Amino acid sequence: MAYETLLLDRKDGAGIITLNRPDKLNALSSTVFREFDEALTELENDDSVRVLLVTGAGEKAFSAGADIHEMVEPQGGARPSGRGSTGDWITHLAFFRKPTIGVMNGLAYGGGALMSSVFDIRIGCERSSFRFLAVTYGRINSTWTLPQIVGLPVAKELLLTGRVVDAEEAFRIGLLNRLVSPGQLMKAAMETAGLIAKSDPVTVQLIRKILNTGVGMGWQEMLANEAKLIAESLRPPPPLESFKEFLERKAKDK
């Protein structure tokens, strides 16, 4: 399927969505919301795709957030509310069935920062920066995601001030999992995706589900939740199959 505002690629088990409006700092318009939601559905239904990567075109921005011009002067009365024609794109991303990696090639402000906070993993470079801007224009978002990443006190500061977080600080507070040079950014993201893609997809997806549903629970509840979801969803392979490589290597060493 061809997209107007996105590029969609598949490589080595990864589905790669590139926000493709570099002249507008990859601003999130109503068309972007709709196409992003559609691309998520396409990749979610593709069994060859094990991991989702999302990045932005160009060297300046992952995404500068909502398209302000469209918000001020909506065409045909449509405002970029965050909902695509097939549903709420941010909820779709949050509950996407497969692991997600944000490849933070530049600034992520406003809606771009919100999107970044939903990814399972974020890999950035010296050009990466974040700004949770909603408070500055009388709105609220990221209260359900950011505290899980950086902790409650830091999340309060960032959400209440709307200040810029540069790459070094983002890495220090956990907003970035890895910080690499710009030239190594996609390579590092693909390496991480490759490690995930090698594992059993059912197990990978179940781990994410256990972790996400366990947020806010006490340890005893978390343990019970883990046991319940494993019993419902996972049928581990026999030990001889699970440890085949290990056993073969040991046999050669004898």
Backbone as a ProteinNet text record, in pm:
[ID]
protein_1_A
[PRIMARY]
MAYETLLLDRKDGAGIITLNRPDKLNALSSTVFREFDEALTELENDDSVRVLLVTGAGEKAFSAGADIHEMVEPQGGARPSGRGSTGDWITHLAFFRKPTIGVMNGLAYGGGALMSSVFDIRIGCERSSFRFLAVTYGRINSTWTLPQIVGLPVAKELLLTGRVVDAEEAFRIGLLNRLVSPGQLMKAAMETAGLIAKSDPVTVQLIRKILNTGVGMGWQEMLANEAKLIAESLRPPPPLESFKEFLERKAKDK
[TERTIARY]
83.8	0	87	53.4	127.7	71.6	161.5	121.3	170.2	95.8	128.5	227.6	216.9	296.8	394.6	396.2	482.8	561	673.1	743.3	732.7	707.7	693.3	787.5	869.5	968.6	970.9	1023.2	1042.3	1184	1252.4	1390.2	1426.6	1470.9	1522.1	1429	1301.5	1204.6	1151.5	1197.9	1151.7	1062.3	954.5	874.3	915.6	947.6	1001.4	906.1	850.1	766.9	849.6	857.8	927.3	826.6	813.2	730.1	796.3	727.1	792.9	738.3	755.5	723.8	840.7	961.2	1078.4	1071.3	1003.3	991.4	905.2	824.3	740.4	780.6	906	959.7	874.2	821.3	740.3	623	560.4	444.4	331.3	252.2	147.4	14.4	-19.6	-145.7	-252.1	-374.3	-481.4	-451.4	-385.1	-347.1	-240.4	-144.8	-42.4	-107.4	-198.5	-265.7	-336	-409.2	-485.6	-391.4	-288.5	-198.8	-113.2	-73.9	3.2	-78.7	-204.1	-293.2	-307.8	-320.9	-334.6	-205.6	-91	37.6	58.6	16.1	25.2	-55.1	-174.9	-258.8	-192.2	-135.3	-68.3	47.4	128.1	244.5	204.6	99.3	53.1	2.1	-52.4	-108.8	-6.9	116.2	222.2	307.9	296.6	368.5	519.5	565.3	709.8	771.6	688	735.4	731.4	846.2	856.3	867.6	920	947.6	909.2	858.9	825.4	929.6	984	1070.9	999.3	1007.3	948.4	1054.1	1071.9	1167.6	1111	1189.3	1146.2	1241.7	1191.2	1275	1355	1476.4	1559.6	1644.5	1722.4	1815.9	1772	1664	1624.4	1525.1	1426.5	1314.3	1268.7	1243.3	1159.5	1017.4	965.6	840	827.9	792	772.9	634.8	555.6	423.8	312.9	198.5	80	104.3	42	49.9	-31.7	37.2	-30.6	-113.1	-61.3	-135.2	-269	-270.2	-395.4	-489.4	-433.9	-517.1	-583.8	-507.1	-559.2	-654.2	-617	-698.5	-732.9	-820	-854.2	-922.2	-882.8	-944.1	-1065.9	-1176.7	-1299.9	-1349.3	-1305.3	-1352.1	-1282.6	-1180.9	-1113.6	-996.3	-989.9	-876.8	-798.7	-666.6	-584.8	-600.2	-708.1	-740.1	-658.5	-589.8	-515.4	-589	-704	-779.2	-779.2	-736.7	-741.3	-876.3	-893.1	-1022.5	-1053.4	-949	-972.9	-951.9	-944.8	-934.2	-830.9	-803.2	-711.8	-569.7	-488.7	-354.7	-262.8	-274.2	-182.6	-216.9	-346.3	-386.1	-341.9	-355.8	-312.7	-163.4	-83.2	60.5	91.9	22.3	47.5	18.5	-85.3	-124.5	-89.4	2	51.6	104.7	73.3	100.5	249.3	329.3	471.4	557.9	682.5	770.9	791.8	808.3	823	951.4	1020.5	1144.5	1134.1	1155.8	1162.4	1306.1	1327	1460	1462.2	1513.6	1496.2	1605.1	1577.7	1676.4	1687.2	1596.5	1598.5	1503.1	1456.8	1369.8	1234.8	1182.8	1050.1	975.8	892.7	822.2	672	601.1	455.4	408.4	329	279.6	390.6	505.3	620.4	679.4	680.8	728.5	631.9	502.2	401.4	422.7	436.5	458.9	583.2	691	815.9	800.6	715.3	698.8	620.8	558.3	478.8	563.6	676.7	761	816.1	839.3	903	1047.3	1116.5	1258.7	1280.5	1372.1	1407.4	1559.2	1603.9	1746.3	1768.1	1863.9	1882.3	2026.5	2046.2	2177.9	2189.2	2298.9	2319.9	2215.6	2146.9	2042.5	1909.4	1896.3	1770.3	1743.4	1619.2	1575.9	1425.5	1377.6	1237.1	1179.1	1051.2	982.1	834.4	787.4	647.2	569.6	517.5	469.8	324.5	249	103.2	63	132	94.6	104.2	192.9	213.9	100	17	-99.1	-230	-228.7	-352.8	-406.5	-316.4	-358.3	-279.6	-317.2	-253.7	-233	-113.5	-88.3	34.5	64.2	185	188.2	81.7	79.6	78	32.8	20.7	143.6	231.3	349	478.9	498.9	628.5	672.2	584.3	629.5	684.8	635.4	685.1	827.8	870.4	1002.6	1104.8	1070	1168.1	1141.1	1031.5	994.8	903.9	829	726.8	782.8	885.8	934.1	984.3	1061.8	1113	999.1	905.4	790.7	711.7	692.4	621.6	693.6	825.5	901.5	885.8	903.5	899.5	760.3	657	519.9	470.7	520.6	475.4	551.2	674.5	754.2	753.8	741.4	748.4	885.8	990.3	1125.4	1187.2	1295.4	1367.2	1456.6	1457.4	1547.8	1643	1771.9	1866.5	1903.9	1983.4	2013.2	2085.4	2183.3	2260.6	2171.8	2086.6	1997.2	1895.8	1844	1745.9	1804.3	1930.3	1995.3	2014.4	2052.9	2080.3	1954	1838.7	1715.7	1636.7	1686.4	1620.1	1521.2	1510.7	1420.8	1476.3	1607.8	1673.9	1738.5	1716	1782.3	1928.3	1953.9	2089.9	2113	2237	2276	2397.2	2381.1	2486.8	2509.4	2611.4	2637.5	2529.2	2502.6	2397.4	2416.1	2540.4	2567.1	2541.9	2534.3	2513	2370.5	2284.8	2152.2	2068.3	2048.6	1964.8	2031.7	2164.2	2235.5	2211.3	2220.8	2198.8	2055.1	1960.7	1820.1	1794.5	1854.4	1836.3	1904.1	2015.5	2080.6	1990	1929.9	1837.7	1716.5	1662.6	1547.8	1583.2	1705.7	1747.9	1755.5	1803.4	1809.8	1669.5	1574.7	1436.6	1374.6	1399.3	1336.4	1380.9	1498.2	1547.9	1472.1	1407.7	1336.2	1196.2	1136.4	1002.2	903.8	828.5	740.6	629.9	579.3	474.1	527.2	648.2	709.3	739.3	794.5	825.9	700.3	595	471.3	408.3	422.2	365.8	444.1	575.7	655.7	610	590.5	543	407.1	319.3	185.9	194.1	276.9	293.1	347.8	450.4	510.2	410.6	338.3	245.4	124.7	70.5	-46.4	-8	121.1	165.4	194.5	191.9	220.6	121.9	175.1	90.7	55.9	87.3	58.2	170.3	138.3	239.4	307.6	419.1	494.9	411.7	331.6	252.8	151.4	89.6	-4.8	67.1	185.8	262.1	299	339.7	375	253	138.4	15.4	-26.7	-10.7	-45	44.1	174.6	266.8	226	200	162.6	32.9	-62.4	-192.6	-177.9	-105.7	-92.3	-7.4	93.3	173.8	87.1	7.8	-78.6	-180.4	-227.6	-329.4	-272.4	-147	-98.2	25	103.6	233.8	242.2	289.1	317	464.4	554	697.7	733	830.6	874.5	947.9	960.5	1034.1	1177.4	1237	1374.9	1474.9	1458	1551.7	1549.2	1433.5	1421.6	1470.5	1433.8	1471.6	1622.2	1690.9	1834.9	1915.5	1860.2	1922.8	2064.2	2080.4	2211.9	2312.8	2270.6	2359	2404	2308.9	2342	2432.2	2407.9	2491.6	2634	2646	2777.6	2853.1	2782.9	2845.9	2890.5	2808.5	2843.8	2971.6	2988.1	3108.3	3232.7	3211.9	3327	3382	3303.1	3347.1	3455.6
-120	0	124.6	221.8	346.8	447.6	521.9	622.8	760.3	861.9	999.3	1062.6	1032.6	1100.8	1009.3	882.4	783.9	705.4	651.3	548.4	420.1	309.4	181.3	80.3	19	-76.5	-198	-307.1	-429.4	-478.4	-512.9	-558.6	-647.7	-769	-861.5	-875.8	-894.4	-915.5	-788.5	-673.2	-545.1	-473.4	-414.5	-323.2	-182.6	-99.8	33.8	139.5	220.7	333.7	460.8	538.5	667	778.4	866.2	984.8	1071.8	1098.8	1154.7	1291.8	1387.3	1527.6	1614.5	1590.2	1660.3	1811.5	1859.6	2004.7	2069.4	1988.9	2037.2	1972.8	1929.4	1863.9	1744.9	1675.4	1554.4	1579	1695.5	1731.5	1632.2	1613.1	1510.7	1571.7	1550.2	1598.7	1490.9	1524.8	1425.3	1311.4	1343.3	1239.2	1147.5	1205.6	1123.5	1029.4	1083.7	999.7	882	910.5	805.6	703	750.7	658.5	579.2	641.9	571.5	456.7	483.3	379.9	265.3	299.6	197.5	117.2	184.5	114.9	19.4	61.5	-28	-155.9	-140.1	-256.6	-347.4	-288.3	-366	-447	-386.1	-455	-555.3	-523.9	-615.3	-745.5	-737.3	-854.3	-928.7	-878.8	-941.1	-1027.3	-1157.5	-1248.7	-1245.5	-1192.2	-1182.6	-1069	-978.9	-865.7	-902.6	-898.1	-933.7	-810.4	-700.3	-579.6	-457.7	-353	-227.3	-121.5	-54.8	60.6	183.2	294.5	419.7	528.1	603	712.3	826.9	932.5	1047.4	1071.7	1129.8	1163.4	1290.1	1296.7	1414.3	1405.6	1510	1510.6	1599.4	1674	1768.6	1711.1	1638	1603.5	1460.1	1396.9	1277.2	1323.1	1412.5	1482.1	1602.1	1716.2	1839.2	1845.8	1739.6	1737	1768.4	1806.3	1829.9	1939.5	1924.6	2024.6	2146.4	2250.6	2368.7	2438.8	2446.5	2513.7	2445.1	2313.2	2240.8	2260.3	2271.9	2293.9	2431.1	2530.6	2667.8	2686.9	2627.1	2642.2	2504.8	2430.5	2294.5	2297	2202.8	2192	2101.3	2152.3	2073.4	2048.4	2132.6	2118.2	2008.7	1942.5	1831.6	1882.8	1846.7	1882.4	1755.4	1767.4	1649.4	1610.5	1545.2	1510.6	1393.7	1324	1205.5	1078.6	1092.3	973.7	958.2	840.8	810.5	751.3	720.6	670.2	533.4	461.5	327.8	322.2	436.7	433.4	528.5	516.3	603.7	553.2	629.4	582.6	562.9	647.5	634.1	511.6	482	359	237.5	246.2	136.8	111.7	218.4	202.7	145.5	195.2	149	0.8	-47.1	-187.2	-268.9	-216.4	-290.2	-424.8	-528.2	-664.3	-698	-626.8	-659.9	-551.7	-585	-486.5	-364.6	-248.6	-123	-52.4	3.8	77.8	214.3	319.4	453	483.7	519	554.3	707	768.6	911.7	991.4	1023.9	1088.7	1238.9	1297.1	1441.5	1478.2	1602	1648.5	1577.8	1554.5	1495.3	1584.8	1672.5	1771.1	1745.1	1785.5	1775	1633.8	1618.1	1486.5	1389.8	1442.9	1356.3	1299.5	1381.3	1332.4	1229.2	1256.7	1159.6	1026.7	1029.6	906.5	834.6	909.9	847.4	777.4	832	774.2	643.2	612.1	489.5	371.5	399.2	290.8	206.8	79.2	-8.3	33.9	72.5	105.4	230.1	317.3	436.7	440.9	455.6	466.9	603.3	680.4	816.2	848.5	972	1023.4	1165	1233.5	1367.9	1468.6	1437	1526.8	1508	1401.3	1371.4	1472.2	1517.8	1598.7	1580.7	1609.4	1585.5	1709.1	1731.4	1839.4	1804.1	1782	1747.4	1878.2	1927.1	2064.9	2088	1984.1	1999.5	2107.5	2115	2211.2	2354.8	2381.9	2518.6	2569.1	2478.5	2523.2	2467.9	2445.5	2412.6	2273.5	2177.5	2039.7	1945.6	1820.7	1721.6	1592.2	1536.6	1402.1	1343.6	1220.6	1149.5	1122	1152.6	1124.7	974.8	895.5	750.9	675.6	744.8	678.4	725.1	854.7	908.4	864.9	861.9	818	676	590.4	453	446	551.3	553.2	623.8	742.8	827.1	839.9	784.1	798.6	918.5	915.3	1016.7	1158.1	1178.7	1316.1	1381.5	1307.7	1363.2	1385.8	1292.4	1308.7	1434.3	1457.8	1579.3	1704	1705.7	1823.2	1846.3	1739.9	1755.3	1791.7	1733.2	1760.6	1896.6	1944.7	2073.3	2192.5	2168.9	2280	2286.4	2172.8	2170.4	2205.6	2186.8	2225.8	2121.6	2162.1	2074.3	1978.1	1852.9	1750.6	1711.1	1740.2	1706.3	1558.2	1515.2	1372.5	1315.2	1387.1	1337	1318.7	1418.6	1406.4	1295	1285.5	1181.5	1042.6	1022.9	894.3	872.8	977.6	965.7	930.6	986.8	962.2	842.7	777.6	657.1	680.7	806.1	833.4	776.8	761.1	688.5	563.4	449.7	325.7	324.2	377.5	382.3	516.6	563.8	688.9	659.3	675.8	643.1	762.5	753.3	860.8	860.3	975.4	980.5	877.4	854.8	760.3	615.7	587.9	451.1	427.2	528.2	521.4	405.5	398.6	292.4	156.1	152.1	25.9	-27.4	61.4	19.3	-27.2	43.8	5.3	-130.4	-154.5	-282.2	-395.6	-366.9	-469.8	-511.5	-413.5	-444.1	-520	-473.7	-542	-685.7	-705.8	-839.9	-935.6	-887	-970.7	-1012.3	-917.7	-948.7	-1045.4	-1021.2	-1100.4	-1245.7	-1273.8	-1411.7	-1497.5	-1433.6	-1508.8	-1545.5	-1642.1	-1686.9	-1571.2	-1536.9	-1419.4	-1430.4	-1550.2	-1566.6	-1531.3	-1578.7	-1550.5	-1402	-1341.2	-1198	-1115.3	-1145.5	-1068.5	-1089.6	-1210.4	-1238	-1165.7	-1158.1	-1083.3	-938.1	-877.7	-738.1	-725	-820.1	-814.9	-826.7	-917.7	-935.2	-807.5	-749.8	-627.9	-512.2	-495.4	-382.2	-396.8	-517.8	-536.1	-537.8	-559.6	-563.6	-428.2	-322.8	-188.2	-151.8	-109.9	-68.2	-178.5	-302.1	-413.6	-430.5	-492.4	-535.2	-660.7	-698.7	-814.5	-941.8	-963.9	-1086.7	-1089	-974.4	-964.9	-984	-925.3	-938.2	-1083.7	-1153.2	-1295	-1376.1	-1348.5	-1419.8	-1386.4	-1260.6	-1218.1	-1288.9	-1297.9	-1367.9	-1514.3	-1580.5	-1722.4	-1742.7	-1654.1	-1665.2	-1651	-1548.2	-1524.1	-1630.7	-1681.3	-1790.6	-1915	-1947.3	-2066.1	-2053.5	-1930.8	-1909.2	-1910.5	-1866.9	-1835.5	-1911.3	-1965.4	-2017.7	-2168.1	-2233.3	-2375.9	-2394.1	-2393	-2401.3	-2527.9	-2519.9	-2639.9	-2734.1	-2860.7	-2956.4	-2910.3	-2946.3	-2904.8	-2941	-3058.9	-3098.8	-3000.7	-2940.9	-2842.9	-2706.1	-2668.2	-2536.3	-2519.4	-2625.5	-2615.6	-2692.6	-2701.4	-2779.2	-2729.3	-2597.6	-2543	-2569.4	-2551.9	-2575	-2720.2	-2811.5	-2953.8	-2996.2	-2941.2	-2974.5	-2923.3	-2803.3	-2747.2	-2828.9	-2872.5	-2956	-3089.3	-3144.3	-3273.5	-3260.1	-3146.8	-3125.1	-3108.5	-3053.4	-3028.5	-3155.2	-3260.3	-3384.2	-3453.2
0	0	0	-83.3	-90.8	8.4	72.5	169.5	125.7	159.4	121.6	218.5	346.6	448.9	521.4	483.6	548.8	445.1	488	412.2	492.7	425.6	493.3	429.7	512.5	463	554.9	504.7	582.6	558.2	667.5	654.7	771.9	743.4	845.5	964.9	938.1	1045.4	1108.4	1062.2	1116.6	1016.4	1067	988	1025.4	926.2	952.5	896.9	986.6	946.6	960.7	853.5	856.9	835.8	933.3	917.1	810.9	702.5	584.1	545.1	636.1	605.9	655	605.2	659.5	645.4	542.9	523.6	631.3	700.3	809.9	942.6	949.2	1069.1	1111	1009.7	1030.9	1125.8	1108.1	1190.4	1168.4	1273	1273.3	1230.6	1105.3	1051.1	1061.3	1026.8	1027.6	930.1	819.2	723.1	782.5	853.9	919.9	1021.1	1103.1	1202.1	1134.5	1028.6	960.6	897.6	827.2	759.1	858.2	967.9	1069.7	1127.1	1155.3	1207.5	1107.3	980.2	875.8	861.2	869.5	858.2	975.9	1094.8	1210.9	1186.8	1134.4	1106	1003.6	899.5	795.2	852.8	937.5	994.5	1101.5	1174.5	1278.8	1218.2	1097.3	1031.2	944.7	941.8	861.9	953.8	942.2	1031.3	1010.2	897.8	875	956	1005.4	1084.7	1232.7	1297.4	1439	1529.3	1473	1550.8	1467.2	1533.3	1466.2	1500.7	1398.4	1415.6	1359.4	1431.4	1383.2	1391.4	1283.2	1280	1197.5	1182.7	1103.9	988.7	881.8	767.3	796.7	742.5	761.4	886.6	910.6	1022.7	1137.8	1122.4	1226.2	1325.9	1275.1	1363	1347.5	1460.8	1462.6	1432.6	1514.8	1486.6	1579.2	1519.9	1597.4	1661.4	1646.5	1709.1	1611.6	1665.6	1583.1	1480.6	1365.6	1259.5	1301.6	1351.8	1405.7	1299.5	1176.3	1069.1	1043.5	1048.6	1027.7	1146	1266.6	1384.1	1380.1	1333	1327.1	1210.6	1096.4	975.9	920.4	988.8	943.3	807.6	724.2	592	600	555.5	557.9	698.2	793.9	931.3	1009.6	950.1	1018.4	1099.6	1225.4	1310.3	1344.9	1357.3	1389.5	1535	1567.2	1705	1757.4	1667.1	1708.6	1671.9	1608.7	1570.8	1419.2	1374.5	1233.8	1197.9	1070.6	1026.8	1085.6	1128.3	1182.8	1333.3	1398.8	1544.2	1598.6	1725.8	1796.5	1776.5	1704.5	1666.4	1786.3	1888.1	2000.5	2084.5	2097.9	2166.7	2086.5	1955.2	1867.9	1885.5	1889.5	1908.5	2046.3	2148.3	2285.1	2301.7	2233.8	2247.2	2123.4	2043	1926.9	1974.2	1902.4	1949.2	1952.8	1873.9	1860.8	1926.9	1961	2023.4	1934.1	1997.5	1923.7	1965.8	1866.9	1890.8	1824.9	1902.1	1846.1	1807.4	1681.2	1631	1624.9	1731.7	1754.1	1682.8	1557.4	1471.2	1492.5	1569.4	1591.1	1702.5	1702.3	1809.6	1808.3	1927.1	1945.9	2043.6	1989.2	2069.8	2065.5	2169.9	2170.4	2143.4	2037.7	1999.8	1963.8	1915.7	1887.5	2015	2123	2252.8	2309.6	2296.2	2339.5	2268.2	2135.6	2060.9	2110.5	2133.6	2176.4	2311	2397.5	2530.4	2529.2	2417.7	2406.5	2358.2	2292.3	2242.5	2357	2330.1	2429.2	2453.5	2345.9	2349.5	2265.3	2311.9	2234.6	2218.2	2094.3	2064.8	1999	2052.2	2003.3	1969.8	1924.2	1889.3	1943.5	1916	1970	1921.4	1811.4	1761.6	1834.2	1911.3	1979	2090.4	2099.2	2212.9	2228.4	2348	2380.3	2449.6	2424.8	2494.7	2504	2626.9	2650.9	2670	2559.2	2548.6	2588.2	2612.9	2624.8	2724.1	2837.8	2941.1	2891.5	2796	2748.8	2661.8	2611.2	2533.2	2589.5	2720.7	2790	2766.2	2741.4	2719.7	2809.6	2810	2896.3	2818.4	2825.5	2773.6	2840.9	2812.5	2858.7	3008.4	3081.9	3226.2	3254.9	3160.5	3178.5	3129.2	3054.7	2998	3062.2	3070.6	3111	3250.9	3352.7	3486	3487.5	3397.8	3392.5	3338.8	3269.7	3206.9	3294.9	3344	3413.4	3562.8	3611.3	3752	3772.9	3881.8	3906.4	3925.3	4007.6	4026.5	3897.4	3817.9	3692.3	3593.5	3587.4	3497.9	3533.9	3664.1	3706	3656.7	3672.7	3627	3477.8	3399	3253	3203.6	3265.3	3221.1	3268.6	3382.1	3435.7	3378	3332.3	3278.9	3127.2	3061.4	2915.6	2861.7	2942.8	2900.5	2807.7	2741.5	2650.2	2728.6	2686.1	2739.6	2627.7	2644	2537.8	2543.4	2447.1	2432.5	2553.9	2606.4	2719.9	2842.5	2870.1	2984.5	2961.5	2839.5	2808.2	2834.8	2797.4	2823.3	2973.2	3043.7	3187.6	3266.5	3227.6	3303.4	3252.1	3146.6	3096.3	2984.4	2938.3	2826.1	2696.2	2690.4	2582.1	2640	2576.5	2618	2575.7	2455.9	2402.9	2337.1	2341.4	2277.2	2190.8	2060.2	1964.7	1873.2	1789.5	1694	1586.6	1523.7	1420.8	1309.9	1270.5	1163	1200.4	1330.1	1378.5	1425.5	1413.2	1474	1420.6	1290.5	1235.5	1250.5	1240.6	1259.9	1400.7	1500.1	1639.3	1659.8	1598.6	1611.1	1547.4	1430.7	1363	1438.5	1504.6	1586.1	1701.5	1766.9	1876.1	1823.6	1710.8	1650.4	1613.8	1563	1523.9	1641.4	1754.8	1874.3	1919.2	1911.1	1948.7	1848.8	1720.2	1614.7	1616.6	1673.2	1677.9	1778	1873.5	1976.5	1930.7	2000.7	1966.8	1979.9	1874.2	1880	1983.3	2005.4	2105.7	2244.1	2274.4	2403.9	2418.5	2313.9	2316.3	2341.9	2269.4	2284.5	2421.5	2475.2	2606.6	2716.5	2703.1	2801.4	2806.3	2689.5	2684.9	2752.9	2727.3	2786.9	2937.9	2986.7	3131.2	3195	3134.3	3188.4	3190.3	3080.7	3071.1	3162.6	3173.6	3259.8	3407.3	3435.3	3574.1	3635.2	3554.4	3605.5	3716.8	3829.3	3941.3	4038.8	4004.8	4094.7	4197.5	4310.4	4405.4	4354.8	4417.7	4369.7	4366.6	4470.2	4474.9	4360.4	4335.7	4223.9	4090.1	4079.2	3954.6	3927.7	4032.2	4017.1	3974.3	4037.6	4002	3859.3	3820	3684.2	3582.4	3613.3	3524.5	3508	3619.5	3614.5	3536.6	3557.2	3490.6	3339.4	3296.2	3153.1	3084.8	3154.6	3098.4	3080	3181.5	3174.4	3061.4	3037.3	2934.6	2793.3	2779.5	2644.8	2598.5	2691	2650.4	2666.4	2562.6	2566.1	2531.1	2631.9	2603.7	2527.2	2435.2	2363.5	2457.9	2421.7	2505.4	2527	2642.5	2672.4	2563.3	2500.7	2395.7	2278.7	2253.1	2145.3	2190.7	2313.3	2364.6	2374.2	2417	2441.9	2337.3	2216.2	2110.1	2079.6	2060.8	2027.7	2139	2264	2377.8	2382.8	2366	2373.3	2258.5	2138.5	2023.4	2043.7	2100.6	2126.5	2230.3	2332.6	2435.2	2378.9	2288.5	2226.9	2142.9	2074.4	1992.4	2078.3	2198.7	2287	2351.9	2349.6	2413.9	2330.6
[MASK]
++++++++++++++++++++++++++++++++++++++++++++++++++++++++++++++++++++++++++++++++++++++++++++++++++++++++++++++++++++++++++++++++++++++++++++++++++++++++++++++++++++++++++++++++++++++++++++++++++++++++++++++++++++++++++++++++++++++++++++++++++++++++++++++

